[in-house]
Each structure stands twice: as structure tokens, then as C-alpha cells.
């Protein structure tokens, strides 16, 4: 099968799936591209061993969130970061015969972008034939963190492909408690200027899946590692927060979520869950 024909076949299967499950084609196309990036990053034994995935794509694939994302996040553990990034670039551009392609564009230090830290690799990507003008191709990011504690530890899991039979992803991912802890840190540390509305949705969705005692440990380790004072009461801090910036970004952050709640409802749900769990920390 030619590259063009393979691309056509992949798109048709995604269109069929879109109709079947009622999810917009663009969301599924991006999710499939991200899936195939993870497939490449875990095709190498060393990368599979030293990358622990986290973020929105793990929420989607592992924890069944309805929020779609446009990037891949991972933590490098017990390995030289430069070596891992070089290998990531090499394997991302390999052909797995799945109709998807990636081309490395650039790499930046996220600390210069106002983020906590880490490295971002940017790729141009697509399905079918590689575009002659890569500037017209879809952008996907691979964000790599360094050193963060994972509580109680990385979790090995397998998830199926969107449309490729017998093509499971075998990857290491964050436990839900550590995902929550990092999102809580971002929410608290950014304070009133926080515009990460997606974290409010994610926290309201993920908290019921967490064990309170493990979450307490994850929060303590995360805040300590990031040299941030752990609040004596999360509820008190959150209740005093000005949420105007968060609310402004809500519609955009939850655009992919069907039947999404209003911002205030999601924030109140998240706050109630924290109050219920905080006594067990």
C-alpha cells in the first residue's frame, strides 16, 4: 500500500470512529497522532524504561477523561536527559508503518516560558504523505520533566490503539495521585493569575479516583521538591483565590468536552472533594 493510500485508509477509519462514538474527527485525529508518537517513544527499550508519561493524554487514555489534548508530557527517570532527548528525536521520526509521520522542529527550555521547568520538543506531524511545506503541518509538543517525585511510583499499563488492532501501548504512567499533586501545585503556585482552566476540570474529574492517604503523600513530596510551602489548609487557600483568570479560559480549555459543567460548578465540585479528602492527608 502506498503512503497516500495508507493515509486515506487511516483517515477513513478515524471518520468512521468519529461517527460511531460522536467525537469530532479533529479530536480523534490529534489523539491518534499523539498515540503514535507514544508508540515511537516506547518502541525503544531504553526510552520505555526511562520515560514516565503524565498529563492530559494519560488522563484521556488511562483514566478515561473526556478532555482531549494536543501534547505529550513525560518525566525522565534514572537517565541522562540529553541522551533521552536525542533518542526521542531519533525514534519520533521513524516509520512504524502506521500512516503517521513526525519531523523535529525545535527544542526549548520551558523555564524560559514561565513554566515550572523541563524541556519541550516541537514536532510537525501528519497522516499520509509528508507535506512539502511543513509549516502547514500539525504541531505537537513533547514536554519532558526532570526529577519530580512519583508517588507511590510509576505504573506500568497497556492501552489499546484507537483504530489499529493488536497494537497496544505498553508504557509507564503517573498514578492519579501524582497527576493531582502536580496540578494542585500549579493551581496554588500561580495563585490569582492562574489561567490553567484545564486543571480545574481535570481535578474535579480525577479526585474521585484518588486514595486520600496516597494523595496526601504525593502533595507533600511534590510541594517539597518544588520548594513551595504546603498549605495547612488547601480549602482555605482555594476559597480565597480570585478565579476570574481561570473562568475566562474555561470555554477554550474544555472545548473538547461534551456536556461540560459550568466553571463554577466544576470549581465547587473540586473544592468539595478536597475538603472531604483533606482530613485524611
Residue pairs with C-beta under 8 A, 6 or more apart in sequence:
1 9
3 99
3 128
3 129
4 128
4 129
6 97
6 99
6 128
7 99
7 127
7 128
7 129
8 128
9 99
10 32
10 98
10 99
10 100
10 127
10 128
10 163
11 29
11 127
11 128
13 163
14 25
14 28
14 29
14 32
14 162
14 163
15 25
17 23
17 28
17 162
17 163
18 24
18 25
18 28
22 258
24 256
27 68
27 256
28 162
29 127
30 68
30 69
30 70
30 138
30 140
31 57
31 60
31 68
31 162
32 100
32 127
32 162
32 163
33 100
33 125
33 126
33 127
33 138
33 140
34 57
34 69
34 70
34 71
34 72
34 140
35 61
35 161
35 162
35 169
36 96
36 98
36 100
37 72
37 92
37 102
37 123
37 125
37 140
37 142
38 53
38 57
38 72
38 169
38 171
39 96
39 98
39 161
39 167
39 169
40 91
40 92
40 94
40 96
40 102
41 47
41 48
41 51
41 72
41 74
41 88
41 91
41 92
41 142
42 48
42 51
42 169
42 170
42 171
43 91
43 94
43 96
44 87
44 91
46 79
46 84
46 87
47 84
47 87
47 88
47 91
48 170
48 171
48 172
49 79
50 76
50 77
50 78
50 79
50 84
51 74
51 75
51 76
51 77
51 84
51 171
51 172
52 74
52 75
52 77
52 150
52 154
52 172
52 173
52 174
53 72
53 73
53 74
53 75
53 171
53 172
53 173
53 174
54 73
54 74
54 75
54 145
54 173
54 174
54 178
54 179
54 182
55 69
55 71
55 72
55 73
55 74
55 143
55 179
56 65
56 67
56 68
56 69
56 71
56 73
56 198
56 202
57 69
57 71
57 72
57 73
58 73
58 173
58 174
58 179
59 65
59 67
59 69
59 179
59 202
59 205
59 206
60 67
60 68
60 69
61 159
61 169
62 157
62 159
62 173
63 176
63 179
63 205
63 206
63 209
65 202
65 205
65 206
66 205
66 256
66 257
66 258
67 198
67 201
67 202
67 205
67 253
67 254
67 256
67 257
68 256
70 139
70 140
70 141
71 140
71 141
71 142
71 143
72 140
72 141
72 142
72 143
73 143
73 144
73 145
74 142
74 143
74 144
74 145
75 144
75 145
75 146
75 148
75 150
75 174
76 84
76 144
76 145
76 146
77 150
77 154
81 119
81 144
81 146
84 144
85 107
85 119
85 121
85 144
88 121
88 142
88 144
89 104
89 107
89 121
92 102
92 104
92 121
92 123
92 142
93 101
93 102
93 103
93 104
95 101
98 164
98 167
99 127
99 128
100 125
100 126
100 127
101 125
101 126
101 127
101 130
102 123
102 124
102 125
102 140
103 123
103 124
103 125
103 130
103 134
103 137
104 121
104 122
104 123
105 122
105 123
105 124
105 134
105 139
106 121
106 122
107 119
107 120
107 121
107 122
108 119
108 120
108 122
109 118
109 119
109 120
110 116
110 117
110 118
110 119
110 120
110 143
111 117
111 118
113 120
116 145
116 185
116 186
116 226
117 145
117 146
118 143
118 144
118 145
118 146
119 143
119 144
119 146
120 141
120 142
120 143
120 144
121 141
121 142
121 143
121 144
122 139
122 140
122 141
122 142
123 139
123 140
123 141
123 142
124 131
124 134
124 135
124 137
124 138
124 139
125 137
125 138
125 139
125 140
126 137
126 138
131 137
147 225
148 178
148 182
148 222
148 225
148 226
149 178
149 218
149 221
149 222
149 225
150 174
150 175
150 178
151 175
151 177
151 178
151 181
151 214
151 217
151 218
151 221
151 222
152 175
152 177
152 214
152 217
153 175
154 172
154 173
154 174
154 175
155 172
155 173
155 174
155 175
156 170
156 171
156 172
157 170
157 171
157 172
157 173
158 168
158 169
158 170
158 171
159 168
159 169
159 171
160 167
160 168
160 169
161 167
161 168
161 169
175 214
175 218
176 206
176 209
176 210
177 210
177 211
177 214
177 215
177 217
177 218
178 218
178 222
179 202
179 206
180 203
180 206
180 207
180 210
180 215
180 218
180 219
181 215
181 218
181 219
181 221
181 222
181 223
182 222
183 199
183 202
183 203
183 206
184 203
184 219
184 222
184 234
185 219
185 222
185 223
185 226
185 228
186 194
186 196
186 199
187 194
187 196
187 199
187 200
187 203
187 238
188 228
188 231
188 234
188 237
189 226
189 228
190 196
191 241
192 241
192 242
192 244
192 245
193 245
194 241
194 245
194 246
195 245
195 246
195 248
195 249
196 246
196 249
196 253
197 246
197 247
197 248
197 249
197 250
197 252
197 253
197 254
197 263
198 253
198 254
200 246
200 250
200 263
200 266
200 267
200 270
201 253
201 254
201 257
201 260
201 266
203 270
203 273
204 261
204 266
204 267
204 269
204 270
204 273
207 270
207 273
207 274
207 277
208 273
210 277
212 277
212 280
212 281
213 280
213 281
215 277
215 281
216 280
216 281
219 230
219 281
220 230
220 281
223 229
223 230
224 230
231 237
233 278
234 274
234 278
235 271
235 274
235 275
235 278
238 270
238 271
238 274
239 271
243 263
243 267
246 263
246 267
247 263
247 264
250 263
250 266
254 260
260 266
261 269
